[in-house]
Amino acid sequence: MKVYFCGSIRGGRDDVHVYRRIVHVLQSYGTVLTEHVSSTFKIRVCVFVCPLCH
């Protein structure tokens, strides 16, 4: 099963340790596609705006 997990990245990282635990449990059910949300490392997110959509 593919699992999508979401959590705050930009709004603060105070709960990252909770996200990590949740992702760990979800991994027992399948592949977590958004595991990076639980990363303790700072990440840069590049936003691509599709010219066909805007």
The 8 nearest C-alpha neighbors of each residue, nearest first, counted from 0:
[[1, 29, 30, 2, 28, 31, 26, 27],
 [2, 0, 30, 29, 31, 32, 3, 28],
 [3, 1, 31, 30, 32, 0, 4, 29],
 [2, 4, 32, 33, 31, 5, 1, 34],
 [5, 3, 33, 2, 6, 31, 34, 32],
 [6, 4, 36, 3, 7, 33, 18, 8],
 [7, 5, 36, 8, 4, 18, 37, 15],
 [6, 8, 10, 9, 11, 12, 5, 36],
 [9, 7, 10, 11, 12, 6, 36, 15],
 [8, 10, 11, 7, 12, 6, 44, 42],
 [11, 9, 7, 8, 12, 13, 6, 14],
 [12, 10, 9, 13, 8, 7, 14, 15],
 [11, 13, 15, 14, 8, 7, 10, 9],
 [12, 14, 15, 11, 16, 17, 7, 10],
 [15, 13, 17, 16, 12, 18, 11, 7],
 [14, 16, 18, 12, 17, 37, 13, 19],
 [15, 17, 19, 14, 18, 20, 37, 13],
 [18, 16, 20, 14, 15, 19, 21, 37],
 [17, 19, 15, 37, 21, 20, 16, 22],
 [20, 18, 37, 16, 22, 17, 21, 23],
 [21, 19, 23, 17, 18, 22, 24, 16],
 [20, 22, 18, 24, 23, 19, 25, 17],
 [23, 21, 25, 19, 24, 20, 18, 26],
 [22, 24, 20, 26, 21, 25, 19, 27],
 [25, 23, 21, 26, 22, 27, 20, 28],
 [26, 24, 22, 27, 28, 23, 21, 29],
 [27, 25, 29, 28, 23, 24, 30, 31],
 [26, 28, 25, 24, 29, 23, 30, 22],
 [29, 27, 26, 25, 0, 30, 24, 2],
 [30, 28, 0, 26, 1, 27, 31, 2],
 [29, 31, 1, 26, 2, 32, 0, 28],
 [32, 30, 2, 33, 34, 3, 26, 1],
 [33, 31, 3, 34, 2, 30, 1, 4],
 [34, 32, 35, 31, 4, 3, 36, 5],
 [33, 35, 36, 31, 37, 32, 22, 38],
 [34, 36, 38, 37, 33, 32, 42, 39],
 [37, 35, 34, 38, 33, 6, 8, 5],
 [38, 36, 19, 18, 35, 15, 34, 39],
 [37, 39, 35, 40, 36, 34, 15, 19],
 [38, 40, 37, 41, 15, 16, 12, 19],
 [41, 39, 38, 42, 37, 35, 36, 43],
 [42, 40, 39, 43, 38, 8, 12, 44],
 [43, 41, 40, 44, 38, 35, 8, 39],
 [44, 42, 45, 41, 46, 40, 8, 9],
 [43, 45, 46, 42, 8, 9, 47, 41],
 [46, 44, 43, 47, 42, 48, 9, 49],
 [47, 45, 44, 48, 49, 43, 50, 42],
 [46, 48, 49, 45, 50, 44, 52, 53],
 [49, 47, 50, 46, 53, 52, 51, 45],
 [48, 50, 51, 52, 47, 53, 46, 45],
 [51, 49, 53, 52, 48, 47, 46, 45],
 [50, 52, 49, 53, 48, 47, 46, 45],
 [53, 51, 49, 50, 48, 47, 46, 45],
 [52, 50, 51, 49, 48, 47, 46, 45]]
